[in-house]
């Protein structure tokens, strides 16, 4: 990618706000709502960070202090997301734009708990299966299965896919047992969010530009250029902020990671041609 060896001419680069994947592998603090483990404590946070980052843990924790986040899982996953998904996505997008490709960057930051318990789901004390199936973080015990101030602008890894494709009912993303999940969109702002995203993606596929065929009420989505910015998809009623353009691509955090782990270490990954 850095050498410009990129096949697509137009790209959407999207990440979610909590795009870390460590929890999928059983790593990181848990809330104790699904599992018997409650490590949502300062000690739980420190232990998880030290296990993940080793000798760099203190430096990472100073950049992601627990007091700045609503929970230990939130702080841990943000560091994980920035290090392994968001900042590499930023680097990829910048390489593509420098190579003359047309690039649009977005962040999905809407929390969607299931409005009803998934069919066939049982055996998850103490909160049961409440809220599971639409955002994987609920089942992974990193976020509660109901909307609150702590879930504003929260979107776990993969939670954007249902909105891009408009999938409101189907298997959850963590099967087996692949419970049938109810992810009905709330009429109004939430259903409009999915419709806008679908129109942007369809427009890119048809016209090579996510704006040309976008629904009438959609915000104009600028291409990535010398001024870094992203379109953040969210819902004001439950996320505290509506969809809007956000300056930068988490630049201060990504600069931290690039200083901690110089990009020369990532050279092999950046030679991948898509």
N, C-alpha and C positions, 0 to 999 in steps of 0.2 A: 504494500500500500504506500509506503513512504517513497518508493521508486515510481509510483504512478501506474503500477501494473494492475489495473482495476478494470474489469470487464463492463459493469453497468455504467451507463452514462448519467442516470438520475437515481438518487438514493434518498430514502427516508431512514434516518438513524434515530431510533427511539429506545429509550430506557424507561424504567419505572423508578419512582422516587426511592423505594426500598428494594433495589434490584439485587441485593446480595443473595447468594445461593447457599451459604454455609449451613443454614437451618435445615435445608433439604438433606443434609448429610449428618444431622444430629449434633451439629456444632453450635455453640453460642448459648446465651442465657435463655431461660424459659419462664413464662409467667406462672406456671402451675395451675392453669385453668383446664388443660387437657391432660397433661402428664402429671405424674406424682411429684415431679421435680419443680421446685420454685427457686430459681436462681436469679430472680429479679431483685437483686440486692447489690450494694457496692462490691461486696466480696465476690458474688457471682459474676459480676461484670469484669472485675480484675482477673479472675481465674480464666474466664473465657478469652479475654484479650491476650493474656500471657500464653495460653495454649496455642493461640492462632498466630501471634506475631513474635513470640520468642523474645530475643534481645531488643527488638524494636518496640515492644509493647508499651513501655512508659512514654515513648515519643508519640505513639499513635493515640494513647489515651489522653495526652495533653492536647491533641488536636481535636479529639472527640470526647470532651469531658462529660461525664454522666449527668451532671447537673443541667446541661443544655438540652436534655432529651427527656421525654415523658417516661421512659422505662429503660432498663438495661438492654433488652432485646432491640429497642429502637436505636440506641447508640451503637451497639455492636453491629447491627445490620447496615447502618449507614456507612460505617468504616468499610465493611465488607463490600458493599455496593460500589462505593467510590473506587476502591482499590482494584476490583476485579471486573466491573462491568461499566460503570459510568465514565470513569476516566479513560479506559481503553476505547470506549465509544467516542469520546471527545477526540482522542488522538486519531482514530480512524477517520472521523468526519473531517478533521483538519487536513489530513493527507489527501483525502478524496477531493476536497475543494481546491487544494493547491495543485492538484493534477488536472484541474479544469472540469471536474465533474460537477453536476448540479446537485447540491446537498441541502436537505431540510432536516433540522434536528428538533426532536420533541421529547417531552417528559410526560409520562402518564402518572398522575398523582391523585387518583380518586379511590377512596376505600369503599368496597362493595361487599357487605356481609350478605349471606343468604337470608332471604326473608322467611324461610321455613326450613325445618330440619331436613337434610337430604334423605331420600328414600333408602332404606337398608342400612342406615348408619346407627350404630349403637356401641356402647361400651367405652365411652370416653368421659369418665368422671373427672372433676365434679360438675363441669358445665355442660356435659353431654356433647351433642353435635351441633349445638346452637351456633348459627352463623357460618358453618363450614361449607366449603365447596366453591365459592366465588373468588375469594382471596385466600391463597394457600397459607398465608401467615396464621390464620385462625387455627387450622388443623395442626400446623407446626408449633403452635403454642407461643407465638411471638407477638400476637396482637389479639385483643378480645373480639368476640364475634358480634359486636354491636358498635354503632357509631358513637363517638364521643370526641372531646377535644384532643385526646391522645391519638385518634385515628385521622385527624385532619391532614390532608395531603399525603396519606399513607397508601402506597400501592406495592404489594409484594411482587417478587419476580413472577412474570407470566400473567399477572392479573389484567393486563391490557388486552390480551388476545380476544377475550369474549366481547369486548367493546369494538374492536376492529372488525370482527365478523358478525356481530349482532347475535351471539349465541346466548339465549336466555335459559335454555334447559338442556341438560345432557350430563355425561359422566364428569365427575370431578377430575382434577388434574393430578391427584396423588395416588390413584389406584394402583394395585388392587386395594379395596374391593370395587372401585369405580362406582361409587354410589351415584344415583341419579340426583342431580343438583338443580335446585330452583334458583335461578339468577335473574328473575324478572326485573326489568328496569322500571324505576319509578317514573310515571308519566311526567313530562315537563323537562326540567333541566337535565336529569340523568339520561332519559331516552334521547334528548337532543344531543347530548354529548356523544353517544354511540353513533347516532346518525351523522353527525359532523365528521367523526373519525372515519366512518365508512366512506363518506363522500370524498374525503381527502385522499384515502388510499386508492379508491377507484379512479379518481382523477389522475393520480400519478401513473397508474397502469395504462390509462387510455390516452392521456395527453402528454405524459412526461413532466407534469407540473401538478402538485396537489391543490392548487388554487383554481384552475380553470373550470373544473366541473364541481367544485365544492358547493355545498348547500348555501343558500342565499345569506343566512345569518352567520356564517362562519367568519372568524377573524382571518384577515389576510396573513399568510404564513411566509415570511421573507426567507430567501435562500441564505445559506451560510456564506459569509464574506469576511472581510477584515474585522468587522464588528461581530463578535460571537454572541449569539442569542438562541433561545429555544422557545418553542410554543409549548406551554404547559397546559395539559388537559386536566380540568378539575371542575367541581360543582360547588358553587358558593354556599348552598344550603347546608351541606354536610362537611365540606372541606375548608370552609372559611374564605375561600377565594374562587372566583370563576376562572374559566379558561382565559389565559392572557399570555402575552409575550414577556419573557423573563430575560434580563441581560445576562450574558455569560453562560458558561457551561460548567458551573461549580468550579470556577477557575482557581480560587485560592486553595481548595481542597486538592484539586488535581496537581497543582504545582507542588504541594506538599508531598504527594505520592511520587511524583517524578523526581523530586530531590532525594527522597528516601530510597527509591529503587530506580536508578537512572534508566532511561529508555533503551540504552544499549543492551540491557538485559532482556528486552522484549523484541529484539530484532528478528528472531526466528519466527515469532508469531506474526510479525508485520509483513513477512514475505508471502503470506497466504494470498492467493489470487482467487477471488470469488467470481 
